[in-house]
Amino acid sequence: MVLKTFNLEENVYKKFSDFCKANGISMSKQINMFINAQVTEEPKVREEYLIKLDLIRKGRFIKYNSVEDLRKAIEKR
């Protein structure tokens, strides 16, 4: 175990403290479980994000072979 200090907003600390007291749980254990979950669990991707990402991948894009070709195309507009 290590002892670390974190800065929290006072109202957040108060709400969390009250929550832990009301439920008979240890603040330290809750924070330890939260941090452990953040660094060990595989992140979950929302379905709507995957759909948007797929639309981007399938998007209609114009390929340019060089920056100069891109400049020429922009100047023609």
C-alpha positions as CSV (number, residue, x, y, z in Angstrom):
1,M,0.0,0.0,0.0
2,V,1.0,3.6,-0.7
3,L,-0.3,6.8,0.7
4,K,-1.1,9.3,-2.0
5,T,-2.8,12.7,-1.9
6,F,-5.3,13.9,-4.5
7,N,-7.0,17.3,-5.0
8,L,-10.8,17.0,-5.2
9,E,-13.5,19.6,-5.3
10,E,-15.0,19.9,-1.9
11,N,-18.5,19.2,-3.0
12,V,-17.4,16.0,-4.8
13,Y,-15.5,14.8,-1.8
14,K,-18.5,15.5,0.5
15,K,-20.9,13.6,-1.8
16,F,-18.6,10.7,-2.1
17,S,-17.9,10.6,1.6
18,D,-21.7,10.7,2.4
19,F,-22.3,8.0,-0.2
20,C,-19.7,5.7,1.4
21,K,-20.9,6.3,4.9
22,A,-24.5,5.6,4.0
23,N,-23.5,2.4,2.3
24,G,-20.9,1.3,4.8
25,I,-18.1,1.1,2.3
26,S,-14.5,2.3,2.5
27,M,-13.6,5.3,0.4
28,S,-10.1,4.0,-0.1
29,K,-11.3,0.6,-1.4
30,Q,-13.7,2.3,-3.7
31,I,-11.0,4.5,-5.2
32,N,-8.6,1.6,-5.4
33,M,-11.2,-0.5,-7.3
34,F,-12.0,2.5,-9.7
35,I,-8.3,3.1,-10.5
36,N,-7.7,-0.7,-11.0
37,A,-10.7,-0.9,-13.4
38,Q,-9.4,2.1,-15.4
39,V,-6.0,0.5,-16.0
40,T,-7.0,-3.2,-16.4
41,E,-10.4,-3.3,-18.2
42,E,-10.7,-3.2,-21.9
43,P,-12.5,0.0,-22.9
44,K,-16.0,-0.4,-24.2
45,V,-16.8,1.3,-27.5
46,R,-20.4,2.6,-28.0
47,E,-22.2,1.2,-31.0
48,E,-23.0,4.6,-32.4
49,Y,-19.3,5.5,-32.4
50,L,-18.5,2.3,-34.4
51,I,-21.2,3.2,-36.9
52,K,-19.8,6.7,-37.3
53,L,-16.3,5.3,-37.7
54,D,-17.5,2.9,-40.3
55,L,-19.2,5.7,-42.3
56,I,-15.9,7.7,-42.2
57,R,-14.0,4.7,-43.4
58,K,-16.4,4.1,-46.3
59,G,-16.5,7.9,-47.1
60,R,-16.1,9.4,-50.5
61,F,-12.6,10.9,-50.5
62,I,-10.4,12.3,-53.2
63,K,-6.9,10.9,-53.3
64,Y,-4.1,13.3,-54.2
65,N,-0.6,12.1,-55.0
66,S,1.1,15.2,-53.6
67,V,0.4,18.4,-51.8
68,E,1.0,20.3,-55.1
69,D,-1.9,18.3,-56.7
70,L,-4.1,19.3,-53.8
71,R,-3.2,22.9,-54.2
72,K,-4.0,22.9,-57.9
73,A,-7.4,21.3,-57.2
74,I,-8.2,23.9,-54.5
75,E,-7.2,26.8,-56.9
76,K,-9.5,25.5,-59.6
77,R,-12.5,26.0,-57.4
